[in-house]
Amino acid sequence: MISPIYDENDFVVDYYYKNVNNKFISKIGKTREEVIDKRGTDIIGFIEDYWFKTVEKVIKTGNPIIYRNYSDTRKIYFEVYAWKVNEKDVAVLLNDLTAQKENERFLLDSKEEIDKLTISKERLIAVIAHDLRSPFNAILGFSNLLIDSVTHQQDLEETLDYSKIIYGKAKETLVLLDNLLDYGNLNSKYVHFDPKRILLSSIIDQTIKSHLQEATLKNISLTCNVEEQLYVYVDKIMLEAIIRNLISNALKFSYLDGTVTVSMKQIGGDCKVTVTDNGVGIPFDKQADLFSFKTNRTTRGTLDEK
Protein backbone atom coordinates (compact mmCIF):
# COMPACT_ATOMS: atom_id res chain seq x y z
CA MET A 1 0.00 0.00 0.00
CA ILE A 2 1.29 3.49 -0.89
CA SER A 3 0.40 7.06 0.05
CA PRO A 4 0.87 9.58 -2.79
CA ILE A 5 2.92 12.78 -2.53
CA TYR A 6 1.59 15.83 -4.40
CA ASP A 7 3.25 18.93 -5.80
CA GLU A 8 1.85 22.49 -5.63
CA ASN A 9 -0.39 21.75 -8.66
CA ASP A 10 -1.93 18.74 -6.99
CA PHE A 11 -0.11 16.26 -9.27
CA VAL A 12 1.34 13.04 -7.83
CA VAL A 13 5.14 13.21 -8.02
CA ASP A 14 6.12 10.43 -5.61
CA TYR A 15 4.71 8.25 -2.84
CA TYR A 16 5.48 6.75 0.57
CA TYR A 17 5.38 3.03 1.23
CA LYS A 18 2.80 2.33 3.95
CA ASN A 19 2.91 -1.46 3.77
CA VAL A 20 4.65 -4.05 1.57
CA ASN A 21 4.44 -7.81 1.15
CA ASN A 22 7.28 -10.31 1.49
CA LYS A 23 7.58 -10.85 -2.28
CA PHE A 24 8.34 -7.16 -2.84
CA ILE A 25 10.86 -7.11 0.02
CA SER A 26 12.59 -10.16 -1.41
CA LYS A 27 12.70 -8.68 -4.93
CA ILE A 28 14.32 -5.37 -3.95
CA GLY A 29 16.67 -6.93 -1.38
CA LYS A 30 15.75 -4.70 1.56
CA THR A 31 14.11 -5.19 4.94
CA ARG A 32 10.59 -4.02 5.75
CA GLU A 33 11.96 -1.42 8.16
CA GLU A 34 14.14 0.00 5.39
CA VAL A 35 11.12 0.49 3.13
CA ILE A 36 8.14 1.58 5.26
CA ASP A 37 7.56 5.37 5.23
CA LYS A 38 10.30 5.82 2.62
CA ARG A 39 9.80 7.47 -0.76
CA GLY A 40 9.38 5.24 -3.80
CA THR A 41 12.14 7.08 -5.68
CA ASP A 42 14.51 6.57 -2.74
CA ILE A 43 13.87 2.82 -2.68
CA ILE A 44 13.74 1.85 -6.35
CA GLY A 45 15.19 4.92 -8.09
CA PHE A 46 13.67 6.46 -11.20
CA ILE A 47 9.91 5.90 -11.58
CA GLU A 48 8.13 6.35 -14.90
CA ASP A 49 5.51 9.10 -15.02
CA TYR A 50 2.66 6.72 -15.86
CA TRP A 51 2.99 5.17 -12.37
CA PHE A 52 2.20 8.51 -10.78
CA LYS A 53 -0.67 9.15 -13.21
CA THR A 54 -2.14 5.74 -12.34
CA VAL A 55 -2.09 6.52 -8.59
CA GLU A 56 -3.50 9.99 -9.22
CA LYS A 57 -6.36 8.64 -11.35
CA VAL A 58 -7.34 5.99 -8.77
CA ILE A 59 -7.43 8.57 -5.95
CA LYS A 60 -9.42 11.14 -7.94
CA THR A 61 -11.96 8.77 -9.55
CA GLY A 62 -12.17 6.10 -6.89
CA ASN A 63 -12.18 3.47 -9.68
CA PRO A 64 -9.71 0.57 -9.75
CA ILE A 65 -7.28 0.29 -12.67
CA ILE A 66 -5.72 -2.80 -14.23
CA TYR A 67 -3.35 -2.78 -17.19
CA ARG A 68 -0.26 -4.38 -18.68
CA ASN A 69 2.83 -2.50 -19.78
CA TYR A 70 6.56 -2.70 -20.45
CA SER A 71 9.13 -0.82 -18.38
CA ASP A 72 11.97 0.53 -20.50
CA THR A 73 13.86 1.40 -17.30
CA ARG A 74 13.72 -2.09 -15.77
CA LYS A 75 13.29 -4.07 -18.99
CA ILE A 76 10.33 -6.03 -17.68
CA TYR A 77 6.77 -6.74 -18.73
CA PHE A 78 4.32 -6.34 -15.88
CA GLU A 79 0.67 -6.28 -14.91
CA VAL A 80 -0.66 -3.66 -12.45
CA TYR A 81 -3.86 -3.73 -10.40
CA ALA A 82 -4.44 -0.58 -8.32
CA TRP A 83 -7.43 0.38 -6.17
CA LYS A 84 -8.32 3.05 -3.62
CA VAL A 85 -8.12 1.94 0.03
CA ASN A 86 -9.11 5.25 1.64
CA GLU A 87 -8.97 8.97 0.87
CA LYS A 88 -5.17 8.99 1.08
CA ASP A 89 -3.88 5.52 0.21
CA VAL A 90 -3.77 3.24 -2.82
CA ALA A 91 -3.12 -0.51 -2.84
CA VAL A 92 -1.04 -1.81 -5.75
CA LEU A 93 -0.47 -5.38 -6.91
CA LEU A 94 2.28 -5.86 -9.51
CA ASN A 95 2.93 -9.10 -11.36
CA ASP A 96 6.15 -9.60 -13.35
CA LEU A 97 5.12 -11.05 -16.74
CA THR A 98 8.59 -11.05 -18.32
CA ALA A 99 9.07 -14.83 -18.26
CA GLN A 100 5.56 -15.35 -19.63
CA LYS A 101 6.16 -12.85 -22.46
CA GLU A 102 9.48 -14.47 -23.32
CA ASN A 103 7.77 -17.85 -23.52
CA GLU A 104 5.06 -16.38 -25.75
CA ARG A 105 7.71 -14.84 -28.00
CA PHE A 106 9.60 -18.15 -28.13
CA LEU A 107 6.42 -19.99 -29.13
CA LEU A 108 5.64 -17.38 -31.79
CA ASP A 109 9.18 -17.52 -33.19
CA SER A 110 9.02 -21.32 -33.17
CA LYS A 111 5.75 -21.26 -35.08
CA GLU A 112 7.18 -18.88 -37.68
CA GLU A 113 10.27 -21.07 -38.00
CA ILE A 114 8.12 -24.19 -38.44
CA ASP A 115 5.98 -22.42 -41.05
CA LYS A 116 9.10 -21.37 -43.00
CA LEU A 117 10.54 -24.88 -42.73
CA THR A 118 7.28 -26.42 -43.94
CA ILE A 119 7.15 -24.12 -46.96
CA SER A 120 10.83 -24.82 -47.69
CA LYS A 121 10.28 -28.59 -47.60
CA GLU A 122 7.16 -28.32 -49.75
CA ARG A 123 9.08 -26.31 -52.32
CA LEU A 124 11.96 -28.79 -52.24
CA ILE A 125 9.58 -31.69 -52.88
CA ALA A 126 8.09 -29.70 -55.78
CA VAL A 127 11.60 -29.14 -57.20
CA ILE A 128 12.43 -32.84 -56.91
CA ALA A 129 9.17 -33.82 -58.61
CA HIS A 130 9.76 -31.27 -61.36
CA ASP A 131 13.39 -32.25 -61.97
CA LEU A 132 12.63 -35.97 -62.06
CA ARG A 133 9.68 -35.62 -64.43
CA SER A 134 11.85 -34.40 -67.33
CA PRO A 135 14.26 -37.38 -67.45
CA PHE A 136 11.41 -39.81 -66.91
CA ASN A 137 9.61 -38.30 -69.89
CA ALA A 138 12.72 -39.03 -71.96
CA ILE A 139 12.93 -42.58 -70.59
CA LEU A 140 9.27 -43.18 -71.38
CA GLY A 141 9.59 -41.63 -74.84
CA PHE A 142 12.59 -43.69 -75.87
CA SER A 143 11.14 -46.81 -74.24
CA ASN A 144 8.14 -46.37 -76.49
CA LEU A 145 10.42 -46.04 -79.51
CA LEU A 146 12.29 -49.14 -78.37
CA ILE A 147 9.05 -51.12 -78.07
CA ASP A 148 8.01 -49.93 -81.52
CA SER A 149 11.44 -50.84 -82.92
CA VAL A 150 11.29 -54.38 -81.50
CA THR A 151 7.64 -54.85 -82.51
CA HIS A 152 8.36 -53.99 -86.12
CA GLN A 153 11.73 -55.79 -86.13
CA GLN A 154 13.65 -52.70 -87.10
CA ASP A 155 17.42 -52.36 -87.34
CA LEU A 156 19.17 -53.95 -84.34
CA GLU A 157 21.63 -51.05 -84.20
CA GLU A 158 18.75 -48.60 -83.78
CA THR A 159 17.30 -50.75 -81.00
CA LEU A 160 20.69 -50.80 -79.29
CA ASP A 161 20.93 -46.99 -79.55
CA TYR A 162 17.55 -46.59 -77.86
CA SER A 163 18.60 -49.00 -75.12
CA LYS A 164 21.80 -47.05 -74.46
CA ILE A 165 19.87 -43.80 -74.24
CA ILE A 166 17.42 -45.30 -71.76
CA TYR A 167 20.22 -46.77 -69.67
CA GLY A 168 22.17 -43.49 -69.67
CA LYS A 169 19.06 -41.51 -68.78
CA ALA A 170 18.20 -43.84 -65.90
CA LYS A 171 21.77 -43.60 -64.57
CA GLU A 172 21.64 -39.82 -64.93
CA THR A 173 18.34 -39.69 -63.07
CA LEU A 174 19.76 -41.64 -60.14
CA VAL A 175 22.63 -39.14 -59.85
CA LEU A 176 20.13 -36.31 -60.08
CA LEU A 177 18.03 -37.80 -57.29
CA ASP A 178 21.09 -38.24 -55.07
CA ASN A 179 22.12 -34.62 -55.68
CA LEU A 180 18.67 -33.30 -54.91
CA LEU A 181 18.43 -35.24 -51.67
CA ASP A 182 21.90 -34.07 -50.65
CA TYR A 183 20.93 -30.52 -51.56
CA GLY A 184 17.79 -30.56 -49.44
CA ASN A 185 19.08 -32.89 -46.75
CA LEU A 186 15.54 -33.75 -45.73
CA ASN A 187 16.61 -34.90 -42.27
CA SER A 188 18.18 -31.56 -41.34
CA LYS A 189 16.74 -28.19 -40.42
CA TYR A 190 18.14 -26.09 -43.24
CA VAL A 191 19.23 -26.40 -46.84
CA HIS A 192 23.01 -26.59 -46.99
CA PHE A 193 24.94 -23.89 -48.88
CA ASP A 194 28.45 -24.92 -50.02
CA PRO A 195 29.89 -22.42 -52.54
CA LYS A 196 33.12 -23.16 -54.42
CA ARG A 197 35.07 -21.80 -57.39
CA ILE A 198 33.78 -23.73 -60.41
CA LEU A 199 34.19 -23.52 -64.19
CA LEU A 200 30.80 -22.29 -65.42
CA SER A 201 30.97 -23.95 -68.83
CA SER A 202 31.38 -27.39 -67.24
CA ILE A 203 28.10 -27.01 -65.36
CA ILE A 204 26.19 -25.69 -68.37
CA ASP A 205 27.62 -28.25 -70.81
CA GLN A 206 26.73 -31.13 -68.51
CA THR A 207 23.23 -29.81 -67.92
CA ILE A 208 22.64 -29.35 -71.65
CA LYS A 209 23.85 -32.88 -72.39
CA SER A 210 21.36 -34.25 -69.88
CA HIS A 211 18.52 -32.60 -71.83
CA LEU A 212 19.54 -33.48 -75.39
CA GLN A 213 17.15 -36.45 -75.53
CA GLU A 214 14.16 -34.28 -74.56
CA ALA A 215 15.23 -31.74 -77.19
CA THR A 216 15.50 -34.52 -79.78
CA LEU A 217 11.96 -35.74 -79.07
CA LYS A 218 10.60 -32.29 -80.02
CA ASN A 219 13.29 -31.62 -82.65
CA ILE A 220 14.42 -28.54 -80.74
CA SER A 221 17.84 -26.97 -81.34
CA LEU A 222 19.52 -26.75 -77.91
CA THR A 223 22.71 -24.69 -78.12
CA CYS A 224 25.20 -23.06 -75.74
CA ASN A 225 27.12 -19.79 -76.00
CA VAL A 226 29.37 -19.56 -72.94
CA GLU A 227 32.95 -18.37 -72.44
CA GLU A 228 35.07 -21.45 -71.81
CA GLN A 229 37.30 -20.12 -69.02
CA LEU A 230 34.84 -18.21 -66.86
CA TYR A 231 34.93 -19.30 -63.21
CA VAL A 232 32.13 -18.55 -60.79
CA TYR A 233 31.82 -18.88 -57.00
CA VAL A 234 28.63 -20.88 -56.49
CA ASP A 235 27.01 -23.85 -54.82
CA LYS A 236 27.32 -26.36 -57.68
CA ILE A 237 24.19 -28.37 -56.90
CA MET A 238 22.07 -25.23 -56.46
CA LEU A 239 23.26 -23.72 -59.74
CA GLU A 240 22.71 -27.02 -61.57
CA ALA A 241 19.15 -27.13 -60.19
CA ILE A 242 18.46 -23.58 -61.40
CA ILE A 243 19.85 -24.07 -64.91
CA ARG A 244 18.25 -27.51 -65.17
CA ASN A 245 14.84 -26.06 -64.34
CA LEU A 246 15.23 -23.18 -66.79
CA ILE A 247 16.28 -25.49 -69.64
CA SER A 248 13.62 -28.05 -68.79
CA ASN A 249 10.90 -25.38 -68.81
CA ALA A 250 12.24 -23.86 -72.02
CA LEU A 251 11.98 -27.26 -73.74
CA LYS A 252 8.58 -27.96 -72.20
CA PHE A 253 7.06 -24.72 -73.45
CA SER A 254 8.78 -24.62 -76.85
CA TYR A 255 7.02 -25.80 -80.00
CA LEU A 256 8.28 -28.56 -82.30
CA ASP A 257 11.34 -27.46 -84.30
CA GLY A 258 11.96 -24.61 -81.85
CA THR A 259 15.21 -23.15 -80.51
CA VAL A 260 16.60 -22.97 -76.96
CA THR A 261 19.85 -21.08 -76.35
CA VAL A 262 21.93 -20.82 -73.16
CA SER A 263 24.17 -17.73 -73.10
CA MET A 264 26.35 -15.90 -70.62
CA LYS A 265 27.38 -12.29 -70.12
CA GLN A 266 29.94 -11.06 -67.61
CA ILE A 267 28.86 -7.85 -65.87
CA GLY A 268 31.63 -6.49 -63.68
CA GLY A 269 32.32 -9.10 -61.03
CA ASP A 270 29.03 -10.87 -61.70
CA CYS A 271 27.82 -13.23 -64.38
CA LYS A 272 24.40 -13.29 -66.05
CA VAL A 273 23.27 -16.63 -67.44
CA THR A 274 20.28 -16.53 -69.77
CA VAL A 275 18.14 -19.37 -71.12
CA THR A 276 16.17 -18.12 -74.14
CA ASP A 277 13.44 -19.90 -76.09
CA ASN A 278 10.87 -19.01 -78.76
CA GLY A 279 8.02 -20.83 -77.07
CA VAL A 280 4.77 -19.71 -75.50
CA GLY A 281 6.28 -17.38 -72.88
CA ILE A 282 4.78 -16.53 -69.47
CA PRO A 283 1.64 -14.35 -69.25
CA PHE A 284 2.22 -11.16 -67.28
CA ASP A 285 -0.41 -12.03 -64.65
CA LYS A 286 1.40 -15.27 -63.82
CA GLN A 287 4.95 -13.91 -63.60
CA ALA A 288 4.63 -12.73 -59.98
CA ASP A 289 3.76 -16.29 -58.90
CA LEU A 290 7.26 -17.42 -59.89
CA PHE A 291 8.72 -15.70 -56.83
CA SER A 292 6.05 -16.67 -54.29
CA PHE A 293 6.72 -19.54 -51.90
CA LYS A 294 2.99 -19.82 -51.27
CA THR A 295 2.02 -20.54 -54.88
CA ASN A 296 2.76 -23.64 -56.92
CA ARG A 297 1.15 -23.04 -60.30
CA THR A 298 1.46 -25.77 -62.96
CA THR A 299 0.86 -25.51 -66.70
CA ARG A 300 1.03 -28.20 -69.37
CA GLY A 301 3.66 -27.99 -72.12
CA THR A 302 3.20 -27.63 -75.85
CA LEU A 303 2.92 -31.42 -76.25
CA ASP A 304 0.63 -31.62 -73.19
CA GLU A 305 3.58 -32.43 -70.89
CA LYS A 306 2.68 -32.31 -67.19
N, C-alpha and C positions, 0 to 999 in steps of 0.2 A: 504494500500500500504506500502511496506517495502523496505528498502535500505540495501543490504547486506554489511557485514563487512568481510574483507579477512585477512588471516594470511600471513606470509612471503612467503608461498608456493602457494599463490593465491587460497587457499581453503576457502570457506565460513565457518565462525566459529560463527557468530552471525548476527544480523541485527538491524537497527533502524526503529522505526515506523514513517512513514511519514504522514499517514492518516488512520483513523479507522472509522468504522460505529458505529451507536448507539447500535446495537445488541452486538457487541464485548465489548463496554464500559460497557453495562449492565451486561454482563456475568462475567467480571473480577472484577466488583465493584469499578472501578476507574473513574476519570474524564478524559476528552479528554486532558486537559492540563498536567495531570500526566503521560500520555502515549506518546504523540507526542515527537519525537526526543530522546526517551529513548530506551535502549537496550531491545531486546526481553527477554533475560535471567534475566534482572532486573525486568521486569514486571510479567512474568509468571513462572520464575524459570527455572528448568532444561528443556532443549529442546532436543528431540531425534535427532540423527545424520542425519536420513533420511530427516528431514525438511531442514537442510542446503544443503544436496545433491540435493534436489528438486529445491531450489532457484538457486543453482549453475548451474544446468543443463539448467534451463529456460534461464538464462542470457547468457550462452555460446552458446546454440543452437538457441535461439530465438523462439523455439517451445513451445506451451502451454502444460501443463501436467495436467491430471486428473486421480485420483486414489482413492481407498478406503483402509482404514487401521484401525488397532486397536492400541490405545495408552496404553501400559502397565503402564506408569506413571500416566495417568489421568483416566484410566479405562473407556475409551469411544471409540465407533466406530465412524468414521468420514469419510467424503468425502472432498477431496481437489481439487480445480481448480486453477491453477497458470499460469499466462501469463506475458510476458515481456511488460512493459509500455514504457520504454526508455532504454538507455544504462546502467543506474544505478539502476533502480527501477523495482520491481516485484509486481504485484497485486495478492492477494490471497483471494479466497473465501473458507470458511470452513463451512461445514454443519455437525452438530451433528446427527449421525444416531443411537445413542444408544437405544432410545425408539423404533425405527423401528426394530432394530435387536432383541430386547427383545420380541417384538410382534411376529416376525418371529419364534423365538425359542419357544415361547409359543404355537404357532400354530403347529409347528413341533412336540413338545412334546405331544400336545393334539391328533394329528393324530396317533402317535405311541401308545398312551394309548388306543385310540379307536380301533386300529387294534388288540392290545393285548386282549382287552375286547371282541371283536367280536370273535376272535379265541377261547377264554375261554368259551364263551357261546355256540359256535358251538360244542366244545368238550363235554360240559356238556349235551347238547341235545343228542349227540351221546351216552354218557354214560347212560342216562335215557332210550333211545330206546333199547340199548343193555341189560340193566338190566331187563327191563320189558318183553323183548321177551322170556327169559327163563321160567319165571313162566307161561306166557300165552301159551307156548308150552305144558307145563304140563297140564294146564287147558283144552286145546284143545284135548290133547291125552286121558286124562281120561274121558272127555265128550264123545269122540268117543266110548270108552269102555262102558260107561254108556248107550249110545244109542244102542250099540250092545247087551248089557245085557238085556235091556228092550225089544228090538225087538225079541230076541230069548227066552224071558221069563225065563231067568236064575234065579239063587238063589237070593231071595230078600235081603239076608244078603250081598251078593256081590255087589248088586246094591246100598245098603246103604253105603257100604265102599267107593265106587267110589264117591258117592254124598258128603260124609264127606271130602274126599281128595280135591274135587273141591271147596267146601266151604272154607276149610282151606287155600287152595292156593290163592283163591280170596281175602280172608281177609289179608293174608300175602303180597299180591301184593299191596293192598291199603296202608299198613304200609310202604312198600318199596317206593312207590311213594311219600308219605308224607316226608319220610326221605330224598329222593333225592331232593325234592323241597326245603326243609329246608337247605340242604347242599349247594345247588347252590344259593338259595335266589335270584331268577331271577329278582327281583325288585331292587336289590342293586348293588353296583359297584363291589364289590369283593366277592369271596367265603370266607365264615367265617371259621376260624380255632379255635377250642375249645378243646384243649387237656386236658385229665384227667387221673388219675391213674385207670386202668381197668384190671380186670382179663382176661387174653388172652384166656384161654380155653372157657370162656363163649361166647366170640364173635365167635370163630371158631365152637364150638358145634352148636350154633344157626344157623350159616350160612350153615353148613353141613346139618342140619335138613331141611332147606328150599330147599335143592337140592336133597333130597332123592327120590322124585317122578321122577325127570328127570333121576336119576341114575337107578331107577327101570325099566323105559321104555326101557333102553338099556342094562339092566341086568349088570350094572357096579358096582363093589365093591367100595364103597366110605367110606374110613376109616380115622381115626384121630389118630395121635401119638403126643400128646402135654402134657407137664408137667402141672399138675392140678393147682398148686399154683404160677404160674408165672404171675406177674403183669407188665404191660407196661404203659407208659405214651404216650397216643395217642388221636387223635380225633376219637371217636368211629365210627361216620358215615363214615368218610373217610376210616378207616381201613376196615370196613364192605364192603364198595364199592370195595376196592382192592381185598380182599379175595373172595368176591362174583364173581367178574369178572374172577379171576384166576380159581376158581372151575367150573364156568359156561363154560369157554373155554375148560378146561380139559375134561369135559363131552361131549361137542360139538364135539371135535376132537378125542375122543376115539372111538374105535370100539366096537361092541357088545361083551359082556362078558369081558370087559376090567377092569382095576384097576386104581383108583385115590386115592392118599394118601396125606393127609395134615400132615406135620411134623414141628417140631420146634427145633431150636438149639440156646442155649444161648452162645453168644460170648462176653465175658467181660461184659460191661454194656449195650450191645445191644442184640437184639433178631432177629434171621433169621427164617422167616416162609417160608416153601417151599411147593408148590403144584406140585406133580409129577404124570404124567400119562404115559401110554404106547401106546399113540395114534400116530397120523401122524407127530407130531413135527412141527417146523417152519423152512422153508428153510432159509439158511444163507442170501440170497439176500433180504429177507423180514424183517429180524430182526431189521435192523436200523429204519424201518418205525414205529416200536412200540414206539419210543421215539421222534417222530416228531409231532408237533402240526399242521403241514400243510398237513399231510397225514392221510386219513381215509380209509385204505384198508380193504375190507371185503372178507371173504372166507367161502364157505358153509361147513357144518360139514359132518361127516361120514355117516349120514342118510339124507344128503341134507338139513340140517337145515340152515336157513338164518343166 
